[in-house]
Amino acid sequence: MARPRKISDDGLMAAAGRAIGRYGPGFTLAQVAAEAGVAVGTVAGRFGSKQNLLLAMMNIGAASVGPRMRAAAHGLDPVAAVTAAALVIADGLDEPATVTNHLGQLGVDLADPALRSGFAALRASVHEVLTDLFTMAGLPGAPPPAQAARVIAALAHGALMDWALNPHDAMADVLRADVRAVLVSWR
């Protein structure tokens, strides 16, 4: 009989996210295990390698970001809906060092073809939701929905980078203000 799992895969991936935030792209499976409060063999046995753990994180991220964005936007007016959806991109990234370390990991991810493909799937999910929201929003001064989605996604990612380099106020407040400023100008 197999032993019961002490931690779920989601719990291990959350621990990996914390390890990336704390240690950057040089994080180890041992650091993930320490964050999760389990033995390193648990992490290695579940994912096999750091690369496989990162791929699993990308796959889960790509599958979950769209529904989380849609849930955040549900029932809101068009400007508030797009703003709420864009804020999902920055969920949990509220410490400058954490954001910097995640951006460092992104650089590593983009250099690896398999991880870059996973990030592309995540990006596609973000753009699909934003495009749908802009299609429904009908903001008369906005560019076509797909282009508006690219602008807002780029603004959100750029705001994260800018904030990591020059933190001021809360990241969510900065992003909210930036997105709203663009959206209001498109009304």
GUDREN-818892 format. One line per field, with one value per residue (C-alpha): residue in three letters; x, y, z; residue number from 0. Coordinates in steps of 0.5 Angstrom, whole numbers. Each point is the difference from the previous one (the first is absolute). Layout:
<atoms>
guza: c(ALA	...)
X: c(X	...)
Y: c(Y	...)
Z: c(Z	...)
vogu: c(NUM	...)
</atoms>
This chain:
<atoms>
guza: c(MET	ALA	ARG	PRO	ARG	LYS	ILE	SER	ASP	ASP	GLY	LEU	MET	ALA	ALA	ALA	GLY	ARG	ALA	ILE	GLY	ARG	TYR	GLY	PRO	GLY	PHE	THR	LEU	ALA	GLN	VAL	ALA	ALA	GLU	ALA	GLY	VAL	ALA	VAL	GLY	THR	VAL	ALA	GLY	ARG	PHE	GLY	SER	LYS	GLN	ASN	LEU	LEU	LEU	ALA	MET	MET	ASN	ILE	GLY	ALA	ALA	SER	VAL	GLY	PRO	ARG	MET	ARG	ALA	ALA	ALA	HIS	GLY	LEU	ASP	PRO	VAL	ALA	ALA	VAL	THR	ALA	ALA	ALA	LEU	VAL	ILE	ALA	ASP	GLY	LEU	ASP	GLU	PRO	ALA	THR	VAL	THR	ASN	HIS	LEU	GLY	GLN	LEU	GLY	VAL	ASP	LEU	ALA	ASP	PRO	ALA	LEU	ARG	SER	GLY	PHE	ALA	ALA	LEU	ARG	ALA	SER	VAL	HIS	GLU	VAL	LEU	THR	ASP	LEU	PHE	THR	MET	ALA	GLY	LEU	PRO	GLY	ALA	PRO	PRO	PRO	ALA	GLN	ALA	ALA	ARG	VAL	ILE	ALA	ALA	LEU	ALA	HIS	GLY	ALA	LEU	MET	ASP	TRP	ALA	LEU	ASN	PRO	HIS	ASP	ALA	MET	ALA	ASP	VAL	LEU	ARG	ALA	ASP	VAL	ARG	ALA	VAL	LEU	VAL	SER	TRP	ARG)
X: c(0	3	1	-5	3	1	0	-4	4	-4	4	6	0	-3	7	4	-3	2	7	0	-2	5	6	-1	2	5	-5	1	-5	3	-2	-7	0	2	-6	-5	2	2	6	4	-2	-7	1	5	-5	-6	3	7	4	-1	-1	-6	-3	1	-4	-5	-1	0	-6	-4	1	-2	-6	-2	1	-6	-5	3	0	-7	-3	4	-4	-7	-5	4	-1	5	6	-1	0	6	4	-2	2	7	1	0	6	4	-3	4	6	0	7	5	6	-6	-2	8	1	-6	2	7	-3	-4	6	3	-7	0	7	-3	-4	-5	-1	0	-6	-3	0	-3	-6	-1	1	-5	-5	1	-1	-6	-4	2	-2	-7	0	1	-5	-5	2	-1	4	-1	8	3	4	-3	-1	7	4	-3	1	8	0	-3	4	7	-2	-1	6	4	-3	3	7	0	-3	5	6	-4	-5	-5	-7	-3	1	-7	-2	6	-3	-7	1	4	-5	-6	4	0	-7	-3	4	-4	-7)
Y: c(0	7	5	6	6	6	5	1	2	7	1	-2	5	5	-1	0	7	2	-3	4	6	-1	-2	1	-4	-4	-3	-7	-6	0	7	-2	-6	5	5	-6	-3	-7	-4	2	-7	1	6	-4	-6	4	4	-3	6	8	0	-4	4	6	-3	-2	7	2	-5	2	7	0	-4	4	7	1	-2	4	6	-1	-1	6	4	-3	5	6	6	-1	5	-4	-7	1	4	-6	-5	3	0	-7	0	3	-5	-1	5	5	0	3	-5	-5	3	1	-8	-2	5	-4	-6	2	2	-8	-2	4	-3	-7	-3	-4	5	6	-4	-1	7	2	-5	5	6	-3	-1	7	3	-4	2	8	-1	-3	6	5	-3	1	7	4	5	5	3	-7	-3	-7	-5	-4	6	3	-7	1	7	-2	-6	3	6	-5	-4	7	3	-6	1	7	-1	-5	5	6	-2	5	-1	-7	-4	-1	7	2	-5	2	7	-1	-4	4	6	-3	-3	7	3	-5	1)
Z: c(0	-2	5	0	-2	5	-5	-7	-6	0	7	-3	-6	5	4	-6	-2	7	-1	-6	3	5	-3	-8	-6	4	5	1	2	7	1	-3	5	6	-2	-1	7	-4	-1	-7	-2	0	-5	-4	0	-2	-6	-1	-2	1	-7	0	7	-4	-6	4	3	-7	-2	7	-1	-7	1	7	-2	-5	5	5	-4	-2	7	2	-6	1	1	-1	-4	-6	3	7	-4	-4	6	5	-6	-1	8	0	-4	6	5	6	-3	5	3	-5	2	-2	-7	-1	1	-4	-6	1	-1	-6	-3	1	-2	-7	-2	1	-6	4	6	-6	-3	7	1	-7	2	6	-4	-5	6	3	-7	-2	7	-2	-7	2	6	-6	-5	6	2	-6	2	-6	0	1	-5	-3	6	-1	-1	6	4	-2	2	7	1	-2	5	6	-2	-1	7	4	-3	1	7	2	-2	3	5	3	3	-1	-6	-1	1	-5	-5	1	-1	-6	-4	2	-3	-6	0	2	-6	-5	2)
vogu: c(0	1	2	3	4	5	6	7	8	9	10	11	12	13	14	15	16	17	18	19	20	21	22	23	24	25	26	27	28	29	30	31	32	33	34	35	36	37	38	39	40	41	42	43	44	45	46	47	48	49	50	51	52	53	54	55	56	57	58	59	60	61	62	63	64	65	66	67	68	69	70	71	72	73	74	75	76	77	78	79	80	81	82	83	84	85	86	87	88	89	90	91	92	93	94	95	96	97	98	99	100	101	102	103	104	105	106	107	108	109	110	111	112	113	114	115	116	117	118	119	120	121	122	123	124	125	126	127	128	129	130	131	132	133	134	135	136	137	138	139	140	141	142	143	144	145	146	147	148	149	150	151	152	153	154	155	156	157	158	159	160	161	162	163	164	165	166	167	168	169	170	171	172	173	174	175	176	177	178	179	180	181	182	183	184	185	186)
</atoms>
